[in-house]
């Protein structure tokens, strides 16, 4: 029997009256289905008010998995997990001695009051955390079959009325008042007609426990079926199964198979028919699994990006937005049948090729998601990307019927992809499989194969495909390697692989939560960016993170400072192994960077502005501009700050992760070799000051320049950290070298004017034509295109945050109090012609105590790709912008910073937000910080030091610690 055209991943159901007609019934029909569902990977939870010997004694299921079976018993106070060995208690809510005493008092008061009406009431059961009081004498109504419920209710109501209690609801109210008087404000009072029960838990606790367990494994409530027989009220008392309909279950599908004499609440489907119909529902779910139907997506508006309809001009943009990646392989969200407006692509991180002798670019791999789909003009089309679990659903409806596809790129098993499709037989056909093949790149390459099964039944076709990709930047993977193990993959099957994928995403998000309460649009956009960041970076080996990740070929997949400065911090703070893999990419290319420095007659290592496979500079030297003219690209020659940026990333990773071994080992080499570069790169003038001539800062409108403040101060910071590390590790460099690092750091000019508090962006900047960008166009604007490159070169108009990047990255290295003067000077001069810029300025405005002024810039950054604000999203997603947004939220609005004495927190919320909550990993522990306008709540997996609002460090552990704002300080309100 079909109640919904949906395949559920979990089923929560009531026992008595739903699964079995009564406690004496043979439960074999349910038992066999529960075991089969478990084998098919479906989780099942039985909810009942009674105890384990009753339910397990009757059900006797011994499932072998992989789906889990839970018995949620004793009215929400116990959960047992059942496997082949039988039930094991996994959770119990016991009353404290104080609660026990209150329950006793509540029961005594209730009995006394009922007796005062003349009704006989006695305590019949006292279990765990509840008291059960008889309304009518035993054994007359002991355990009546559900079929006699109406009869029972009439008899009880009549009896209650004869004692001046109008109905059952009034008896329940009387008990609730008694509980309140006894000090139990949150008592759960229920009735099954013959008893009144006062407890600390009810079925809502069962539902909450199960939904929470499922959520942690990536199964949202929209994938859950909740079945019962008593959702409707009875004699003025809420139906017992309605307690399962907690707010967290809002998207679950609820169905009643009961009689429901007073009807069902809104949102519950009433099918009646009792246990026989319930068993038919289970059969329907089993058959959907058997037929390999397309799985469902939990369409939570806080977690899903839905794209409705089809706009050919936007298709390439949408393909970028809907990219699925597993850290190693990325697949653009092109429709399975491709089409003219489409730019399908599969790439592997770090696998570059330049067969025609041009610059290396990510090597396009063969596609795994092609299907033959021939639909007449669809009447409805939508694609839904679930950010929480990394799955993409497509639904197209046409006169021929509806077509669905569903795919994922396994985060749990990178390189494994899954696709299912279903639709009218005449519209859907699987293309031939990708025969195992291997394609060579400049170095190494990619091997791939797919395995498809399809079938047609009742003129509907279903297709299931598994794909396997291998990539190796050093050695070409062979066809044999890709086929090897594929048998095991297919035996494991689509459903298990999908379950592991969902669980992997859920666990990633557990360390990287972002909630922006009061601003759902910003919250969704921030999660969208974070989803793509987490999907774009491998977490073992090395991770070459191109400017557009794995979502497009813009910038040919080259690695810029975008990786170290914009992307790495979010991973260092949420998934440190991925940040470490990004650093490994640079570590392995240190010899190439040393060779580059040596080729210029310099010491140490100079990292290239654009990097690909071998670590040499692959920056193009020219390109066509908007008018088709060939123009020079000077960045490769001049944007040397990348060298210090790599050192900063190594240091920053260690600050978040506490990985001190890294800084004593490969991290120290990165920092020392980059410092050595600066020692040989500087020019000393006659006064002994050190200069860096002929460079380009982040602002690419002015090049070449001398003494770019950003480059000089980053180099200074780089030299000082190299000296600090060498000293910390017992003079790991010669004493004279350490002294020279310090001396040069102190000698480097930085353009700071203490009278104004401003840094001059480069020598001579203050003498340029003073212009304010808003006089020409509202940012973001490509000012070089608008005004011409010559005009902007002679003006104080800058492309992106430059001096301000210092305040952002190394706040302890800049002059104290210089943030505001530089923000107010450079802010109006910044065109935000690079998508990297607005989020950084937003974060700094928040840090400077102007969170409301920061919001428009943050919103700009949040919409860069979602609204294709730069017109370049078709070429791939702007990962650096996503990273900047995360940093604006974490470092700016929440004021997080991984300092040596602990995690500092300094929240600055805009008026529109009621709370900002983020989870990070600091020093190996998960730390959650929730900021409200006047309160901050922090907890951590194990004690970590935190410093709130400039106060001294306090240890915070698993018990949430709350602070309240008192004038300008924060006062701890929980012990
Ligand atoms: O690295 C950036 C640079 O800062 C501005 N132009 C685009 C590059 C790649 O995103």
Boltz pocket constraint, residues with backbone or C-beta under 6 A from the ligand:
constraints:
  - pocket:
      binder: B
      contacts: [[A, 547], [A, 555], [A, 560], [A, 561], [A, 562], [A, 698], [A, 700], [A, 834], [A, 836], [A, 880]]
      max_distance: 6.0
